[in-house]
Amino acid sequence: MFKVLITGGAGFIGSFLAHKLVANGNKVIVVDDLSMGRLENLADINDKIVFYKHTVCDEQFMHDLLLKGDFDYIYYLAAVSSVADSVVRPWYTHLVNQESVVNTLEFIRANHLPIKKFLFTSSAAVYGNAADFPKTEDSHVDPLTPYAIDKYASERYTVDFGRLYGIPTVAVRFFNVYGPRQNPNSEYSGVLSIVTKCLKEDKPFTLYGDGAQTRDFVYVEDVVDALIKISTETDEPAVYNIANGDETPLIDVIHTYEDIARKKLNIIQKEARQGDISKSRADVSKLKKIGFEPQWSLHDGLSNYWKYYSEN
C-alpha cells in the first residue's frame, strides 16, 4: 500500500484517479478548493480517503501536509484548467498553475522528501499552432495563452528539478480528455461535456469556428491508467503525451454523438475564439514504448459517456 497525494482530486480526472488508486489498495489524500472540483465526484469513496478543502496556493498548509504526509506518490492535477479563464485572469491562473507547483517542488528538494514520484499534469495547449504534426514530446512549442505558458513553464520546472536535484519527477501533456463526471455547467468545460448536456437537455450548442478544428480525444479511464503506469514504471524525468493518437474534426465527433444519442444537436455557429488551436493530434509512440495501449475507441467512450449522463 502506498500513500498518495492528489491535488485537484475532486475534479474530473482527479476523482477518477482517486477511485482507481483506492481500488488498488492505496491510501489517498485529496486536496481541492472545489472551485472547479465537486465533492459528489468522491462520494463513493468518501469514507476511504482523507479530503482537505484547501487551495494549493497556501504555502504553509502545503508545507505542513508534505512534511507530515510521508507521501510515496504526488499527482499534481490542481489547476485553473480553462484557457479562456486564463486570458481573463492571468495572474490568478499563474499563481495556481505555476507558482504553487514550483513551491511544492522546492519544498520537496529543500527538505529531501523521499518520494517515489512527483507527476505534473500539463496540456497539449503548450504546442499551440506550431507547425510540427503530429505533436511529439520534442515538437516545437508555441504557447498562445497564460494557461499554456504556465503549463509549459511548470512542466519544465518539473523535469529539470528531476535532472538537477535527483528528484523522481515526470510530466504529462493531456490532449482532449472526456468522460463521466466532467462538469458541463461551466462555460469553460471540455467541449464534449457541453455537447452532452446540450443533447440531453435539448439546448443549443455554440460552435466556435466551422467545426473543422481537429482534436485528439482520449477517454478518462485510459488517461488514469496511463498516469499510474507513467508514475510507477518510468525512471527518467521526461514528458509524455497522453492521448489516443487520432485526429478527429469536431463536427465529425458531434455527428457520431448524435447517432449514439439518436438526437440532433441544435448548433449555433460563431467566430473562432482567440487562442483556439486549429489542429491537434498526438504522437503517442513514447507512451506505447512503456507498454501502454489505449483501450477505449471514441465511439465506445462516447457511448459509455452518454449512458452515464442519461442515467444520472
C-alpha positions as CSV (number, residue, x, y, z in Angstrom):
1,M,0.0,0.0,0.0
2,F,1.3,3.5,-0.9
3,K,0.4,6.9,0.4
4,V,-0.7,9.1,-2.5
5,L,-1.5,12.8,-2.6
6,I,-3.7,14.1,-5.4
7,T,-4.1,17.9,-5.7
8,G,-7.2,18.7,-7.6
9,G,-8.5,15.3,-6.7
10,A,-12.2,16.3,-6.6
11,G,-12.0,17.3,-10.3
12,F,-13.0,15.3,-13.3
13,I,-9.7,13.4,-13.9
14,G,-8.5,13.6,-10.3
15,S,-11.6,11.9,-9.0
16,F,-11.2,9.0,-11.5
17,L,-7.6,8.7,-10.4
18,A,-8.6,8.7,-6.7
19,H,-11.2,5.9,-7.3
20,K,-8.6,3.8,-9.2
21,L,-5.9,4.2,-6.6
22,V,-8.3,3.4,-3.7
23,A,-9.5,0.3,-5.6
24,N,-5.8,-0.7,-5.9
25,G,-5.5,-0.6,-2.1
26,N,-3.6,2.7,-1.7
27,K,-4.2,5.4,1.0
28,V,-5.3,8.5,-0.9
29,I,-5.2,12.1,0.4
30,V,-7.0,14.7,-1.7
31,V,-6.5,18.5,-1.7
32,D,-9.1,20.5,-3.7
33,D,-10.5,24.0,-3.1
34,L,-13.7,22.9,-5.0
35,S,-13.5,26.0,-7.3
36,M,-13.8,23.5,-10.2
37,G,-14.0,20.1,-8.5
38,R,-17.1,18.7,-6.8
39,L,-17.4,16.7,-3.6
40,E,-20.0,14.4,-5.2
41,N,-17.2,13.1,-7.5
42,L,-15.7,11.5,-4.5
43,A,-19.0,10.4,-2.8
44,D,-18.4,6.7,-3.5
45,I,-15.0,6.7,-1.7
46,N,-15.6,9.4,0.8
47,D,-15.0,7.0,3.8
48,K,-11.8,5.6,2.2
49,I,-9.9,8.9,1.6
50,V,-8.7,11.9,3.5
51,F,-10.1,15.1,2.0
52,Y,-8.9,18.7,2.6
53,K,-10.9,21.6,1.1
54,H,-8.0,23.9,0.6
55,T,-6.1,25.9,-2.1
56,V,-2.6,24.7,-3.2
57,C,-1.6,28.4,-3.1
58,D,-1.5,28.3,0.7
59,E,2.2,27.6,1.2
60,Q,2.1,26.9,4.9
61,F,-0.8,24.4,4.5
62,M,1.0,22.6,1.7
63,H,4.4,22.6,3.5
64,D,2.8,21.1,6.7
65,L,1.0,18.5,4.6
66,L,4.1,17.5,2.7
67,L,6.2,17.3,5.8
68,K,3.8,15.2,7.8
69,G,2.3,13.2,4.9
70,D,5.2,10.9,4.1
71,F,3.8,10.5,0.6
72,D,5.1,7.9,-1.9
73,Y,3.4,9.5,-4.9
74,I,2.2,13.0,-5.7
75,Y,-0.1,13.7,-8.6
76,Y,-0.3,17.4,-9.3
77,L,-3.6,18.0,-11.0
78,A,-4.7,21.2,-9.3
79,A,-5.1,23.9,-11.9
80,V,-7.2,26.6,-13.3
81,S,-8.0,24.3,-16.2
82,S,-9.6,26.8,-18.6
83,V,-7.7,28.5,-21.4
84,A,-10.4,31.2,-21.7
85,D,-10.3,31.9,-17.9
86,S,-6.6,32.3,-18.0
87,V,-7.0,35.1,-20.6
88,V,-9.4,36.9,-18.2
89,R,-7.4,36.2,-15.0
90,P,-3.8,35.7,-16.0
91,W,-2.2,36.5,-12.6
92,Y,-4.5,34.2,-10.6
93,T,-4.0,31.4,-13.2
94,H,-0.2,31.9,-12.8
95,L,-0.4,31.5,-9.0
96,V,-2.2,28.2,-9.3
97,N,-0.7,26.8,-12.4
98,Q,2.9,27.7,-11.9
99,E,3.8,29.3,-8.5
100,S,2.2,26.6,-6.5
101,V,3.9,23.9,-8.5
102,V,7.4,25.3,-8.2
103,N,6.8,26.0,-4.5
104,T,5.9,22.3,-3.9
105,L,8.9,21.1,-5.9
106,E,11.2,23.4,-4.0
107,F,9.9,22.2,-0.6
108,I,10.4,18.6,-1.7
109,R,14.0,19.5,-2.7
110,A,14.9,21.6,0.3
111,N,13.6,19.0,2.8
112,H,14.9,15.9,0.9
113,L,11.4,14.3,1.0
114,P,11.9,10.7,-0.1
115,I,9.0,10.5,-2.7
116,K,8.8,7.8,-5.3
117,K,7.4,10.2,-8.0
118,F,6.1,13.7,-8.5
119,L,3.9,13.8,-11.5
120,F,2.8,17.1,-13.0
121,T,-0.1,17.3,-15.4
122,S,0.5,19.7,-18.3
123,S,-1.5,20.1,-21.5
124,A,-1.4,19.8,-25.3
125,A,-2.1,23.6,-25.2
126,V,1.7,24.1,-25.0
127,Y,2.0,23.1,-28.6
128,G,-0.2,26.0,-29.8
129,N,-0.3,26.3,-33.6
130,A,3.4,25.2,-34.1
131,A,3.7,23.6,-37.5
132,D,5.0,20.2,-36.3
133,F,2.4,17.5,-36.8
134,P,1.5,15.2,-35.2
135,K,2.8,16.5,-31.9
136,T,5.7,14.6,-30.4
137,E,7.1,15.5,-27.0
138,D,10.1,17.0,-28.8
139,S,7.9,19.2,-31.1
140,H,8.2,22.9,-31.1
141,V,6.0,24.7,-28.6
142,D,4.0,27.8,-29.2
143,P,2.0,28.6,-26.0
144,L,-0.6,31.2,-27.0
145,T,-2.3,31.9,-23.7
146,P,-1.4,32.4,-20.0
147,Y,-2.7,28.9,-19.4
148,A,-0.4,27.3,-21.9
149,I,2.6,29.5,-20.8
150,D,2.2,28.4,-17.2
151,K,1.7,24.8,-18.1
152,Y,4.9,24.7,-20.2
153,A,6.9,26.5,-17.5
154,S,5.7,24.2,-14.8
155,E,6.4,21.0,-16.8
156,R,10.0,22.3,-17.4
157,Y,10.4,23.0,-13.7
158,T,9.2,19.5,-13.0
159,V,11.5,17.8,-15.4
160,D,14.6,19.9,-14.6
161,F,14.1,19.6,-10.9
162,G,14.4,15.9,-11.6
163,R,17.5,16.3,-13.6
164,L,19.2,18.9,-11.5
165,Y,18.4,17.6,-8.0
166,G,17.7,13.9,-8.5
167,I,14.0,14.2,-7.5
168,P,11.9,11.5,-9.3
169,T,9.7,13.6,-11.5
170,V,7.7,13.2,-14.7
171,A,5.3,15.4,-16.6
172,V,2.4,14.5,-18.9
173,R,0.6,16.5,-21.6
174,F,-3.2,15.8,-21.7
175,F,-4.9,16.1,-25.0
176,N,-8.7,16.3,-25.1
177,V,-9.9,14.2,-22.2
178,Y,-13.6,13.3,-21.9
179,G,-15.9,11.1,-19.9
180,P,-18.4,10.8,-17.0
181,R,-18.2,13.4,-14.2
182,Q,-16.9,16.1,-16.5
183,N,-18.6,19.2,-15.3
184,P,-20.8,20.6,-18.1
185,N,-22.1,23.6,-16.2
186,S,-19.1,25.8,-16.7
187,E,-18.6,27.8,-19.9
188,Y,-15.0,26.6,-19.6
189,S,-15.8,22.9,-19.7
190,G,-14.4,20.5,-22.1
191,V,-16.3,20.6,-25.4
192,L,-17.8,17.1,-25.2
193,S,-19.3,17.7,-21.8
194,I,-21.1,20.8,-23.1
195,V,-22.2,18.8,-26.2
196,T,-23.5,16.1,-23.9
197,K,-25.5,18.5,-21.7
198,C,-27.0,20.3,-24.8
199,L,-28.0,17.0,-26.3
200,K,-29.6,15.7,-23.1
201,E,-31.5,18.9,-22.4
202,D,-32.3,19.9,-26.0
203,K,-30.4,23.1,-25.6
204,P,-28.5,25.0,-28.4
205,F,-24.7,24.3,-28.6
206,T,-22.4,27.2,-29.6
207,L,-19.8,26.0,-32.1
208,Y,-16.9,28.4,-32.4
209,G,-15.5,28.2,-35.9
210,D,-16.6,25.9,-38.7
211,G,-16.2,22.6,-36.8
212,A,-13.2,21.6,-39.0
213,Q,-10.8,22.1,-36.0
214,T,-9.4,18.7,-35.1
215,R,-8.7,17.2,-31.6
216,D,-7.2,14.0,-30.2
217,F,-9.9,12.8,-27.8
218,V,-9.0,10.4,-25.1
219,Y,-11.3,8.6,-22.6
220,V,-10.7,9.4,-19.0
221,E,-10.2,5.8,-17.9
222,D,-7.4,5.4,-20.4
223,V,-5.9,8.6,-19.0
224,V,-5.9,7.3,-15.4
225,D,-4.3,4.0,-16.4
226,A,-1.6,6.0,-18.3
227,L,-1.0,8.2,-15.2
228,I,-0.5,5.2,-13.0
229,K,1.8,3.4,-15.4
230,I,3.9,6.5,-16.1
231,S,4.3,7.3,-12.4
232,T,5.2,3.7,-11.4
233,E,7.1,2.4,-14.4
234,T,9.3,5.2,-15.6
235,D,12.7,6.1,-14.3
236,E,14.0,9.3,-16.0
237,P,12.5,12.8,-15.7
238,A,10.6,13.2,-19.0
239,V,7.4,14.4,-20.7
240,Y,4.7,12.1,-22.1
241,N,1.8,12.8,-24.3
242,I,-1.4,11.2,-23.1
243,A,-3.9,10.8,-26.0
244,N,-5.2,8.2,-28.4
245,G,-3.0,9.3,-31.3
246,D,-6.1,10.0,-33.5
247,E,-7.2,13.3,-35.2
248,T,-10.9,13.9,-35.5
249,P,-12.7,17.1,-36.7
250,L,-15.1,18.4,-34.0
251,I,-18.1,18.3,-36.4
252,D,-17.5,14.6,-37.1
253,V,-17.4,13.9,-33.3
254,I,-20.7,15.8,-32.9
255,H,-22.3,13.7,-35.7
256,T,-21.1,10.5,-34.2
257,Y,-22.5,11.5,-30.8
258,E,-25.8,12.4,-32.5
259,D,-26.0,8.9,-33.9
260,I,-25.3,7.4,-30.4
261,A,-27.9,9.6,-28.7
262,R,-30.3,9.3,-31.6
263,K,-30.9,13.1,-31.3
264,K,-30.0,16.1,-33.4
265,L,-27.9,18.9,-31.8
266,N,-29.1,22.4,-32.3
267,I,-25.9,24.2,-33.4
268,I,-25.3,28.0,-33.3
269,Q,-22.2,28.9,-35.2
270,K,-19.9,31.8,-34.0
271,E,-16.5,33.0,-35.0
272,A,-13.5,31.1,-33.7
273,R,-12.1,32.3,-30.3
274,Q,-8.8,33.9,-29.8
275,G,-6.2,31.4,-28.7
276,D,-8.1,28.4,-30.0
277,I,-6.0,25.8,-31.8
278,S,-7.0,24.6,-35.3
279,K,-5.3,21.2,-35.5
280,S,-4.3,18.8,-32.7
281,R,-3.1,15.2,-32.8
282,A,-0.6,13.4,-30.6
283,D,2.2,11.1,-31.4
284,V,1.9,8.5,-28.6
285,S,4.8,6.3,-29.6
286,K,6.7,7.2,-26.4
287,L,3.8,6.2,-24.3
288,K,3.4,2.9,-26.2
289,K,7.1,2.2,-25.6
290,I,6.4,1.7,-21.9
291,G,3.7,-0.7,-22.8
292,F,0.6,1.4,-22.7
293,E,-2.2,1.0,-25.2
294,P,-5.5,3.0,-25.1
295,Q,-8.5,0.6,-24.6
296,W,-11.3,3.0,-25.5
297,S,-12.3,3.9,-29.0
298,L,-14.1,7.3,-29.5
299,H,-17.4,5.5,-30.3
300,D,-17.2,3.3,-27.2
301,G,-16.1,6.2,-25.0
302,L,-19.0,8.4,-26.2
303,S,-21.4,5.5,-25.8
304,N,-20.4,5.0,-22.2
305,Y,-20.5,8.7,-21.5
306,W,-24.0,9.1,-22.9
307,K,-25.2,6.0,-20.9
308,Y,-23.7,7.6,-17.7
309,Y,-25.2,11.0,-18.3
310,S,-28.6,9.6,-19.3
311,E,-28.8,7.6,-16.1
312,N,-27.5,10.4,-13.8
